[in-house]
Amino acid sequence: MPRSSSALTHFKRVDPHFYRATKAHHSSLPTQLPEKKTRAQLFESLVRIVISQQLGTAAARSIFLRVKKACKGKLAPELILKTRVSALQSAGLSGAKIKTLKAIATVVQKGTLDLLELKKISEAIAAERLLQIWGLGPWSVEMFMMFSLGRPDVFSPGDLGLIRAIEAIYGLPKGASREKLLTISQRWSPYRTFASLLLWRTRDTKAG
């Protein structure tokens, strides 16, 4: 797995401005990216990401725990498929999120999608397979690839925290275009996930 030391060396060479602007946070980078090791862990992580869409941390955690309880204490594909829609609604899920979770559970249970296999193929192909599932959008897929699969070269151009951090570092006007963000992020490839972690840290510091 790629290491943060290699990423920082790359940033210093290809984008010295970014390297200097994020230097205060270099020591806080994980040596390696976090990743889930088993299919069960990956599935639960993807469920958690879907639940957390457009929610604050506390609300997302509360709903996640209630959903897990409704599924007999374990978030496995067969249990999500067996759990009634009304029970999932009572746990705090919207109709759209329930439909997405059941769609994920269906393809995983059938073997149409092997979550562990996504670790072995390119980021682009992995994202393409995940985006075929009903209700899974780019942000959810990107977060899953970063924090669950541990893929090193992922960037999320729709994430507001990343957008604002890039605008601040490069002196861009608010509302920078997707094309501009992607052009800048390409400099950091093949370590865009590490770059994203640094961007979030600079944003969190300013917010604090």
C-alpha positions in Angstrom: 0.0 0.0 0.0 1.2 3.5 -0.8 2.5 5.5 2.2 2.1 9.1 3.3 5.8 9.7 3.0 5.7 8.9 -0.7 2.7 11.1 -1.1 4.4 14.1 0.6 7.5 13.7 -1.5 5.3 13.7 -4.6 3.4 16.8 -3.5 6.7 18.7 -2.7 7.9 18.0 -6.2 4.8 18.6 -8.3 2.9 21.2 -6.3 5.2 23.1 -3.8 2.5 25.6 -3.0 0.1 22.9 -1.9 3.0 21.2 0.0 3.7 24.4 1.9 0.1 25.4 2.5 -0.6 22.0 4.2 2.7 21.5 6.0 1.2 22.0 9.4 -0.9 18.9 8.9 1.7 16.6 7.3 2.5 14.9 10.7 -1.2 14.1 11.2 -1.5 12.0 8.1 -1.9 8.2 8.7 1.2 6.3 7.5 -1.1 4.2 5.4 -4.8 4.6 4.4 -7.4 2.9 6.5 -9.1 0.0 4.9 -11.6 -2.7 5.7 -10.3 -6.2 5.4 -13.4 -8.4 4.9 -16.5 -8.4 2.8 -18.6 -8.1 6.0 -16.7 -5.0 7.1 -16.9 -3.4 3.7 -20.6 -4.0 3.5 -21.3 -2.5 6.9 -19.1 0.5 6.0 -21.0 1.1 2.7 -24.3 0.9 4.6 -22.9 3.5 7.1 -21.9 5.9 4.3 -25.4 5.7 2.7 -27.0 6.4 6.1 -24.7 9.4 6.7 -25.6 11.1 3.4 -26.7 14.8 4.1 -26.6 14.2 7.9 -24.5 15.5 10.8 -22.2 13.0 12.5 -24.4 12.6 15.7 -27.6 12.1 13.7 -26.0 9.6 11.3 -24.5 7.6 14.2 -27.9 7.5 16.0 -29.7 6.3 12.9 -27.0 3.8 12.1 -27.3 2.2 15.5 -31.1 2.0 15.2 -30.9 0.4 11.8 -28.5 -2.1 13.1 -30.8 -2.9 15.9 -33.7 -3.3 13.5 -31.6 -5.8 11.6 -31.1 -8.0 14.6 -27.8 -6.4 15.6 -25.9 -7.2 12.4 -25.8 -5.4 9.1 -25.6 -8.3 6.7 -27.2 -8.4 3.2 -29.7 -11.1 4.0 -30.8 -9.3 7.2 -31.3 -6.0 5.4 -33.4 -7.8 2.7 -35.5 -9.5 5.4 -36.1 -6.3 7.5 -39.4 -4.7 6.7 -39.4 -1.2 5.1 -41.6 0.0 8.0 -39.0 -1.0 10.6 -36.2 0.8 8.6 -38.4 3.8 8.4 -39.0 3.8 12.1 -35.2 3.7 12.6 -35.0 7.0 10.7 -34.3 6.1 7.1 -35.9 7.8 4.1 -37.6 5.8 1.4 -34.7 6.5 -1.0 -32.0 5.3 1.5 -34.0 2.1 2.2 -34.2 1.4 -1.5 -30.5 2.0 -1.9 -29.6 -0.3 1.0 -31.8 -3.0 -0.3 -30.3 -2.6 -3.8 -26.8 -2.9 -2.4 -27.8 -5.9 -0.3 -29.3 -7.6 -3.4 -26.3 -7.3 -5.6 -23.9 -8.4 -2.8 -26.0 -11.4 -1.8 -26.4 -12.5 -5.4 -22.7 -12.2 -5.9 -23.2 -9.7 -8.7 -20.9 -7.3 -6.8 -17.9 -8.6 -4.8 -16.8 -5.7 -2.5 -13.5 -7.3 -1.8 -12.7 -7.6 -5.5 -13.0 -3.8 -5.7 -9.7 -3.5 -3.9 -7.9 -5.2 -6.8 -9.1 -3.2 -9.8 -8.6 0.3 -10.9 -10.3 3.2 -9.1 -12.2 4.1 -12.3 -13.6 0.6 -12.8 -14.4 0.2 -9.1 -16.3 3.5 -9.1 -18.2 2.5 -12.3 -19.4 -0.8 -10.7 -20.6 0.9 -7.6 -22.3 3.7 -9.5 -24.5 1.1 -11.2 -26.3 0.5 -7.9 -29.6 2.5 -7.5 -29.1 5.5 -5.3 -25.4 5.4 -5.0 -24.0 8.7 -6.1 -20.5 9.9 -6.7 -19.9 11.3 -3.2 -20.9 8.1 -1.5 -18.8 6.0 -3.9 -15.8 8.3 -3.4 -16.0 8.2 0.4 -16.3 4.4 0.3 -13.3 4.1 -1.9 -11.2 6.4 0.3 -12.2 5.2 3.8 -13.2 1.6 3.2 -11.3 0.3 0.3 -8.2 2.5 1.1 -7.8 3.5 -2.5 -4.9 6.1 -2.8 -5.9 8.1 -5.8 -9.5 9.2 -5.2 -10.8 12.8 -5.2 -14.3 14.1 -4.6 -15.0 17.2 -6.6 -18.5 17.6 -5.2 -17.4 17.6 -1.5 -17.9 21.1 -0.1 -15.1 20.8 2.4 -12.6 20.0 -0.4 -13.9 22.7 -2.6 -13.6 25.4 0.0 -10.1 24.3 1.1 -8.8 24.4 -2.5 -10.4 27.8 -3.1 -8.6 29.1 0.0 -5.2 27.6 -0.8 -5.2 28.7 -4.4 -7.0 32.0 -4.0 -9.9 31.0 -6.2 -13.3 32.7 -6.3 -16.0 30.9 -4.4 -17.8 28.4 -6.6 -14.8 27.1 -8.5 -15.8 24.9 -11.5 -15.6 21.2 -11.3 -13.1 21.3 -14.3 -10.8 23.7 -12.4 -10.9 21.5 -9.3 -10.2 18.3 -11.2 -7.3 20.0 -13.1 -5.7 21.0 -9.8 -6.3 17.6 -8.3 -4.6 15.9 -11.2 -1.3 17.3 -10.0 -1.5 15.1 -6.9 -2.2 11.8 -8.7 -1.6 9.0 -7.8 -2.0 10.2 -4.2 -5.2 12.3 -4.3 -6.7 10.5 -1.3 -3.8 11.7 0.9 -4.2 15.2 -0.6 -7.9 15.1 0.3 -7.1 14.2 3.9 -4.7 17.2 4.1 -7.4 19.5 2.5 -10.0 18.4 5.1 -7.5 19.0 7.9 -6.8 22.6 6.7 -10.6 23.2 6.5 -11.2 21.8 9.9 -8.5 24.0 11.4 -10.1 27.1 9.9 -13.6 26.1 10.9 -12.3 25.6 14.5 
